[in-house]
């Protein structure tokens, strides 16, 4: 369950986060390194409350984005809440950006590597070189890179097998890369309170920006509707396979329709379960609205 933060409270929280030396240092370390990075600062976005009622199962393990678009943070609002689960991070992986840039030497368009994307080269006047101008062009294959970067999600539902930090007190939190695989821990039925955290993102801004034109890529931003989990990877691979067979003159869509039809009863049951879940969420959102009023109007900001 989630709820927006009131405008007044959001301004106070944003100012506090903008004043954090740890966030400034972390953002500069991630986005301000390498060659002539144009990183200039950051903005706070996506402030919202996440409330997990008693009896809620853990989240699916997931990453919040397929490339390094920002950093995300979670701040605990109560003492002794369950910690977020995290997976071991591999900073050598080639996370797909989905953004193409033109090499300033060979003039070929290629998918921008995450390391160069973080410097904002697609948004600024900084020169970009692919690094293999004398070699064949690298194929643009977003789905393949996505599977290589996050394929463990297909094989290991328990991949988020470690805790983020010590048992938290109120105001403790984590700041992480959006490509980190993690999982909300849920909330056991024995709990008497909601698990409540404040979620936010900090997005880099760059100097030396190019004028906005049709040929300049807009900055890819974190989207709360996008999570990289096992179903996401399967979906992208399925769509890629459909395209490949269509290009070869074959149509797999009839086969996929047959599979869906064979599971029509299961889909109908899931639809009914979804309707009940929406009703439950609506009731819980009313409780969150009351909590928001307390947070926004109480003595503690």
C-alpha positions as CSV (number, residue, x, y, z in Angstrom):
1,X,0.0,0.0,0.0
2,X,1.3,3.5,-0.8
3,X,0.2,7.1,-0.3
4,X,1.5,10.4,-1.5
5,X,3.2,12.8,0.9
6,X,1.5,16.1,1.4
7,X,3.0,19.1,-0.4
8,X,4.1,20.9,2.8
9,X,5.7,17.7,4.3
10,X,7.3,16.9,1.0
11,X,9.1,20.3,0.9
12,X,10.4,19.7,4.5
13,X,11.6,16.2,3.7
14,X,13.2,17.3,0.4
15,X,15.1,20.1,2.1
16,X,16.4,17.7,4.8
17,X,17.6,15.2,2.1
18,X,19.2,17.9,0.1
19,X,21.2,18.8,3.2
20,X,22.5,15.3,3.7
21,X,26.3,15.0,3.2
22,X,26.0,11.2,2.7
23,X,23.5,11.7,-0.2
24,X,25.7,14.3,-1.8
25,X,28.8,12.1,-1.5
26,X,27.0,9.1,-2.8
27,X,25.6,10.9,-5.8
28,X,28.9,12.4,-6.7
29,X,30.6,9.0,-6.4
30,X,28.1,7.3,-8.6
31,X,27.4,10.0,-11.2
32,X,30.4,12.3,-11.0
33,X,33.2,9.9,-11.8
34,X,35.0,9.1,-15.1
35,X,36.4,11.3,-17.8
36,X,34.7,14.7,-17.9
37,X,31.4,14.0,-16.1
38,X,28.9,16.8,-16.3
39,X,27.2,15.9,-13.0
40,X,26.2,19.0,-11.2
41,X,23.8,18.0,-8.4
42,X,20.5,16.2,-7.8
43,X,16.8,16.6,-7.2
44,X,14.6,14.7,-4.8
45,X,11.6,12.9,-6.4
46,X,9.0,10.2,-5.8
47,X,8.3,10.8,-2.1
48,X,5.7,8.4,-0.9
49,X,4.8,6.3,2.1
50,X,4.8,2.5,1.8
51,X,2.7,0.8,4.4
52,X,2.7,-3.0,4.8
53,X,-0.2,-4.3,6.9
54,X,0.1,-7.4,9.2
55,X,-0.3,-10.6,7.3
56,X,1.4,-9.4,4.1
57,X,3.8,-11.7,2.3
58,X,7.2,-10.6,1.1
59,X,7.6,-8.8,-2.2
60,X,8.9,-10.6,-5.3
61,X,12.7,-10.0,-5.5
62,X,13.2,-7.1,-8.0
63,X,15.3,-4.2,-9.1
64,X,13.7,-0.7,-9.3
65,X,15.2,0.0,-12.7
66,X,17.2,-1.6,-15.5
67,X,20.0,1.0,-15.4
68,X,21.4,3.6,-13.0
69,X,18.9,6.3,-13.5
70,X,19.0,7.5,-9.8
71,X,19.5,6.3,-6.3
72,X,16.6,5.2,-4.2
73,X,16.2,5.5,-0.4
74,X,14.0,4.0,2.3
75,X,13.6,5.5,5.8
76,X,12.0,3.6,8.6
77,X,9.3,5.5,10.4
78,X,9.0,3.1,13.4
79,X,11.5,1.3,15.6
80,X,12.3,-2.4,15.1
81,X,10.7,-2.9,11.8
82,X,11.7,-5.8,9.5
83,X,14.7,-5.0,7.3
84,X,14.6,-5.0,3.5
85,X,16.1,-8.1,2.0
86,X,18.9,-7.6,-0.5
87,X,20.9,-9.8,-3.0
88,X,24.6,-9.7,-3.5
89,X,25.5,-6.9,-6.0
90,X,27.8,-7.3,-9.0
91,X,29.1,-4.0,-10.3
92,X,30.6,-5.6,-13.3
93,X,27.3,-6.4,-15.0
94,X,26.4,-4.6,-18.2
95,X,23.0,-3.1,-17.2
96,X,21.0,-2.1,-20.4
97,X,20.1,1.6,-20.7
98,X,17.8,1.2,-23.8
99,X,19.3,4.5,-25.0
100,X,21.4,4.9,-28.2
101,X,24.1,7.5,-28.7
102,X,26.3,8.4,-31.7
103,X,30.0,7.8,-31.4
104,X,31.8,11.1,-32.1
105,X,34.6,9.2,-33.9
106,X,33.0,6.5,-36.1
107,X,29.5,8.1,-36.1
108,X,27.8,4.8,-35.4
109,X,24.7,4.6,-33.2
110,X,25.0,2.1,-30.3
111,X,23.4,1.4,-27.0
112,X,25.0,3.6,-24.4
113,X,26.8,1.6,-21.7
114,X,25.5,2.2,-18.2
115,X,28.9,3.6,-17.1
116,X,28.7,6.3,-19.7
117,X,25.0,6.8,-19.2
118,X,25.6,7.8,-15.6
119,X,27.8,10.7,-16.7
120,X,24.9,12.0,-18.8
121,X,26.8,12.0,-22.1
122,X,23.5,11.6,-24.0
123,X,22.2,14.8,-22.5
124,X,25.2,17.0,-22.6
125,X,27.9,18.4,-24.9
126,X,30.4,15.8,-23.7
127,X,32.0,13.8,-26.4
128,X,31.3,10.1,-26.4
129,X,33.5,7.3,-28.0
130,X,32.3,3.7,-28.4
131,X,35.8,2.4,-27.9
132,X,35.7,-0.1,-30.7
133,X,35.5,2.0,-33.9
134,X,37.7,-0.4,-35.9
135,X,35.6,-3.4,-34.9
136,X,32.1,-4.5,-36.1
137,X,29.2,-2.6,-34.5
138,X,27.7,-4.2,-31.4
139,X,24.1,-5.4,-31.9
140,X,21.4,-3.5,-30.1
141,X,19.7,-6.2,-28.0
142,X,17.9,-4.8,-24.9
143,X,16.2,-8.0,-24.1
144,X,19.4,-10.0,-24.1
145,X,21.2,-7.5,-21.9
146,X,18.2,-7.5,-19.5
147,X,18.3,-11.2,-19.2
148,X,22.1,-11.3,-18.7
149,X,21.9,-8.6,-16.1
150,X,18.9,-9.9,-14.1
151,X,18.6,-13.6,-15.2
152,X,19.2,-14.8,-11.7
153,X,15.7,-13.7,-10.9
154,X,14.4,-16.5,-13.2
155,X,16.3,-19.2,-11.3
156,X,16.4,-18.2,-7.7
157,X,13.3,-16.8,-5.9
158,X,15.3,-16.6,-2.7
159,X,18.1,-14.5,-4.3
160,X,17.5,-11.6,-1.8
161,X,19.0,-13.6,1.0
162,X,20.7,-10.9,3.2
163,X,19.5,-8.0,5.4
164,X,20.1,-4.4,4.7
165,X,21.8,-3.1,7.8
166,X,21.1,-3.7,11.5
167,X,17.7,-3.9,13.1
168,X,16.5,-0.3,12.4
169,X,15.3,2.4,14.7
170,X,13.0,5.1,13.5
171,X,14.8,7.5,11.0
172,X,17.3,4.8,10.0
173,X,17.4,4.0,6.3
174,X,19.2,2.7,3.2
175,X,20.4,4.4,0.0
176,X,21.0,2.1,-2.9
177,X,21.4,1.8,-6.7
178,X,18.1,1.1,-8.5
179,X,19.7,-2.0,-10.1
180,X,20.1,-3.6,-6.7
181,X,17.9,-6.7,-6.4
182,X,15.9,-6.4,-3.2
183,X,12.6,-7.4,-1.6
184,X,10.3,-5.9,0.9
185,X,10.1,-8.3,3.8
186,X,6.3,-8.3,4.2
187,X,4.8,-8.2,7.7
188,X,3.9,-11.3,9.7
189,X,0.3,-11.9,10.9
190,X,1.6,-11.7,14.5
191,X,2.5,-8.1,14.1
192,X,0.3,-5.5,15.7
193,X,1.4,-2.5,13.5
194,X,1.9,-1.7,9.8
195,X,5.5,-1.6,8.6
196,X,5.8,2.0,7.4
197,X,8.7,3.4,5.4
198,X,9.3,6.6,3.5
199,X,10.4,6.0,-0.1
200,X,12.3,8.5,-2.3
201,X,14.6,8.8,-5.3
202,X,17.4,11.3,-5.9
203,X,18.0,11.9,-9.6
204,X,21.2,13.5,-11.1
205,X,21.1,16.8,-13.0
206,X,23.8,17.8,-15.4
207,X,25.5,21.0,-16.6
208,X,26.4,21.6,-20.3
209,X,23.0,20.3,-21.4
210,X,22.2,20.0,-25.1
211,X,19.2,22.0,-26.4
212,X,16.1,19.8,-26.5
213,X,15.6,18.6,-30.0
214,X,14.1,15.5,-31.6
215,X,17.6,14.0,-31.9
216,X,18.4,14.5,-28.2
217,X,17.3,11.7,-25.9
218,X,15.2,12.8,-22.9
219,X,16.6,11.7,-19.6
220,X,15.3,8.3,-18.6
221,X,13.7,8.7,-15.2
222,X,12.7,6.2,-12.5
223,X,9.2,5.0,-12.9
224,X,7.2,3.6,-10.0
225,X,5.3,1.5,-12.5
226,X,8.5,-0.2,-13.7
227,X,10.1,-3.1,-11.7
228,X,12.5,-5.6,-13.0
229,X,11.3,-9.0,-11.7
230,X,11.0,-12.5,-13.1
231,X,7.7,-11.8,-15.0
232,X,9.2,-8.6,-16.5
233,X,12.1,-10.6,-17.9
234,X,9.9,-13.3,-19.2
235,X,7.6,-10.8,-20.9
236,X,10.4,-9.0,-22.7
237,X,11.9,-12.4,-23.9
238,X,8.5,-13.5,-25.1
239,X,8.0,-10.3,-27.1
240,X,11.4,-10.6,-28.6
241,X,10.7,-14.2,-29.6
242,X,7.4,-13.1,-31.2
243,X,9.3,-10.5,-33.3
244,X,12.0,-12.9,-34.4
245,X,9.4,-15.5,-35.6
246,X,7.3,-12.8,-37.3
247,X,10.4,-11.5,-39.2
248,X,10.9,-15.2,-40.3
249,X,7.4,-15.3,-41.6
250,X,5.9,-17.4,-38.7
251,X,3.2,-16.4,-36.3
252,X,3.5,-17.5,-32.7
253,X,0.5,-15.5,-31.5
254,X,-1.9,-18.3,-32.3
255,X,0.0,-20.6,-30.1
256,X,0.1,-18.1,-27.3
257,X,-3.7,-17.6,-27.7
258,X,-4.1,-21.3,-27.3
259,X,-2.1,-21.4,-24.1
260,X,-4.1,-18.5,-22.7
261,X,-7.3,-20.2,-23.6
262,X,-6.3,-23.4,-21.8
263,X,-5.9,-21.4,-18.7
264,X,-9.1,-19.3,-18.9
265,X,-10.5,-20.7,-15.7
266,X,-7.3,-19.7,-13.8
267,X,-7.5,-16.2,-15.3
268,X,-11.1,-15.8,-14.2
269,X,-10.2,-16.8,-10.7
270,X,-7.3,-14.4,-10.6
271,X,-9.6,-11.6,-11.9
272,X,-12.0,-12.3,-9.0
273,X,-9.1,-12.4,-6.5
274,X,-7.9,-9.1,-7.9
275,X,-11.3,-7.5,-7.4
276,X,-11.3,-8.5,-3.7
277,X,-7.7,-7.3,-3.3
278,X,-8.7,-3.9,-4.7
279,X,-11.5,-3.6,-2.2
280,X,-9.0,-4.4,0.6
281,X,-6.5,-1.9,-0.7
282,X,-9.2,0.8,-0.8
283,X,-10.0,0.2,2.9
284,X,-6.3,0.3,3.8
285,X,-5.7,3.5,1.8
286,X,-8.3,5.2,4.1
287,X,-6.2,4.2,7.0
288,X,-3.0,5.6,5.3
289,X,-4.8,8.9,4.7
290,X,-5.4,9.2,8.4
291,X,-1.8,8.4,9.1
292,X,-0.7,11.0,6.6
293,X,-2.8,13.6,8.4
294,X,-1.0,12.7,11.6
295,X,2.4,12.9,9.9
296,X,1.7,16.2,8.1
297,X,0.0,18.0,11.0
298,X,1.7,16.5,14.1
299,X,4.6,18.0,16.0
300,X,7.2,15.6,14.4
301,X,8.1,16.3,10.8
